[in-house]
Every structure is written in structure tokens, then in C-alpha cells.
Amino acid sequence: MSDLFVKICGLKTAHDVDVAVEAGADAVGFVFAPGSPRTVDAVTARELAARVPAGVLTVGVFRGQPLDEVRQLTEESGVRAVQLHGDEGPEYYEALRAEGRTLLRATAERVERCGEYGEDLLLIDAPDPGSGKPWNWGSEEFSAPEGRWLLAGGLNPGNVREAVQTTGAWGVDVSSGVERERGVKSPDLIRAFIEAARR
Ligand SMILES: O=C(O)c1ccccc1N[C@@H]1O[C@H](COP(=O)(O)O)[C@@H](O)[C@H]1O
């Protein structure tokens, strides 16, 4: 089994959190970005995060939200990491870093290496995060960044292994590809994804 880092995102129920943890996820994500079928409030995220053992990273997912809102939701929910999908600059990362958060920077742009904005992990995603649409990670134009980076966007149990082999990603992140309908996770697909990712 490989030591590929696997994050399962967009969890909304205790059962799905337990399934992801038991199946070996390294990180679980709770969406605070508005307008997603996966959005949860801070109270729900707090209850879910409390089930997660210390060795598994809990991540709050944000998109273009003000720094004070990110701070408040992070504090109230107790998640340890912040994943930013907006166009926040390095100073935004610096402010959160000073508060001791683990930082994931999500982008669909070409990036040379992880850490340029002070992030701990870089997430290379589709332009429309959470849509389940794959992007051209297999094309010759794509060049992988240096350092710890996660591949996301349209991954599922059927394509994740090939995606990792093709790109050399350090880790993977998934939401739509482990759902039986939009916004509703499938425990079987969560297990199948983690198993296939590390096969
Ligand atoms: O999952 C969402 O709804 C979401 C909303 C806003 C920003 C990020 C979101 N999720 C991230 O999108 C990818 C998963 O994409 P896919 O559904 O597997 O194609 C992953 O990085 C999630 O953390």
C-alpha cells in the first residue's frame, strides 16, 4: 500500500465521517463555502470534527470569504486546517498562519511549487471546485509543482490510480466522486476510492 495522502471532502454526517476515518483517510473536509450542496454550519462541523481522531486532519473549506468569517468559522468549528479556494494573497495566508492553522491553498493556475504563499499543502483543482468535472491533468501541458501537492477535480474510484501515476501527485482530494447523488456521500464509494488510490 502506498503512503499517498487522501482527503475526503464535503462530509455532512457522522456516519460518513466514521467511514472515511475507518477506511484510512488522512484528512476530512467540511465545506463552509456558501452555495454548495455540501455546506455545513459551524455547529454541525464541530460535532463532526469532534469524532475525528488526532491523526486525521480536519479541514474547513472556504471560497472567497472575508478573513474574519474564516477565522470565526474555524474557531467555532474547531477544525485544524483551512483550505482556501479564492484569490487570497500571501498576506491572508500569513494572518492565518500566525494563528497556528495548517493551510491548504487551492488553485486551478499553474504553480511552480508548494509554499509560495506560505501554505503547507497545495491543491491543484478544477476551475469549478466541487463540480466533479475532471480537468486536463493528463495533458502534456500540465507540469506538476514541486513539494506537497494534492490533485483534485473529477476524481473517482475508477480514475484515481491512473491520475496519481500520471501526475506523481503527493496526495488526492475528492468530493463528487464519492457521492451517490450530488451532496450525498456513498460509504461504499468512499471505501473504494481510498482503496483504489493506494493500490
Ligand atoms: O465540494 C464543494 O462543494 C466545494 C465548494 C467550494 C469550494 C471547494 C469545494 N470542494 C473542493 O473541490 C474539490 C473536489 O472536487 P470534486 O467534486 O471531487 O470534483 C476538492 O478540493 C474539495 O475540497
Ligand as a Chemical Component Dictionary entry (heavy atoms), coordinates in Angstrom:
data_LIG
# 
_chem_comp.id                   LIG 
_chem_comp.type                 NON-POLYMER 
_chem_comp.pdbx_formal_charge   0 
_chem_comp.three_letter_code    LIG 
# 
loop_
_chem_comp_atom.comp_id 
_chem_comp_atom.atom_id 
_chem_comp_atom.alt_atom_id 
_chem_comp_atom.type_symbol 
_chem_comp_atom.charge 
_chem_comp_atom.model_Cartn_x 
_chem_comp_atom.model_Cartn_y 
_chem_comp_atom.model_Cartn_z 
_chem_comp_atom.pdbx_ordinal 
LIG O1  O1  O 0 -17.133 20.463 -2.506 1  
LIG C1  C1  C 0 -17.588 21.599 -2.704 2  
LIG O2  O2  O 0 -18.807 21.776 -2.861 3  
LIG C2  C2  C 0 -16.684 22.786 -2.759 4  
LIG C3  C3  C 0 -17.237 24.049 -2.783 5  
LIG C4  C4  C 0 -16.422 25.167 -2.813 6  
LIG C5  C5  C 0 -15.046 25.027 -2.833 7  
LIG C6  C6  C 0 -14.488 23.751 -2.802 8  
LIG C7  C7  C 0 -15.280 22.629 -2.785 9  
LIG N1  N1  N 0 -14.743 21.350 -2.758 10 
LIG C8  C8  C 0 -13.420 21.044 -3.182 11 
LIG O3  O3  O 0 -13.482 20.698 -4.568 12 
LIG C9  C9  C 0 -12.627 19.591 -4.795 13 
LIG C10 C10 C 0 -13.430 18.354 -5.097 14 
LIG O4  O4  O 0 -13.930 18.427 -6.336 15 
LIG P1  P1  P 0 -14.762 17.210 -6.963 16 
LIG O5  O5  O 0 -16.153 17.385 -6.527 17 
LIG O6  O6  O 0 -14.172 15.927 -6.420 18 
LIG O7  O7  O 0 -14.550 17.356 -8.418 19 
LIG C11 C11 C 0 -11.895 19.332 -3.513 20 
LIG O8  O8  O 0 -10.726 20.099 -3.475 21 
LIG C12 C12 C 0 -12.864 19.814 -2.489 22 
LIG O9  O9  O 0 -12.191 20.148 -1.310 23 
# 
loop_
_chem_comp_bond.comp_id 
_chem_comp_bond.atom_id_1 
_chem_comp_bond.atom_id_2 
_chem_comp_bond.value_order 
_chem_comp_bond.pdbx_ordinal 
LIG O1  C1  DOUB 1  
LIG C1  O2  SING 2  
LIG C1  C2  SING 3  
LIG C2  C3  SING 4  
LIG C2  C7  DOUB 5  
LIG C3  C4  DOUB 6  
LIG C4  C5  SING 7  
LIG C5  C6  DOUB 8  
LIG C6  C7  SING 9  
LIG C7  N1  SING 10 
LIG N1  C8  SING 11 
LIG C8  O3  SING 12 
LIG C8  C12 SING 13 
LIG O3  C9  SING 14 
LIG C9  C10 SING 15 
LIG C9  C11 SING 16 
LIG C10 O4  SING 17 
LIG O4  P1  SING 18 
LIG P1  O5  DOUB 19 
LIG P1  O6  SING 20 
LIG P1  O7  SING 21 
LIG C11 O8  SING 22 
LIG C11 C12 SING 23 
LIG C12 O9  SING 24 
# 
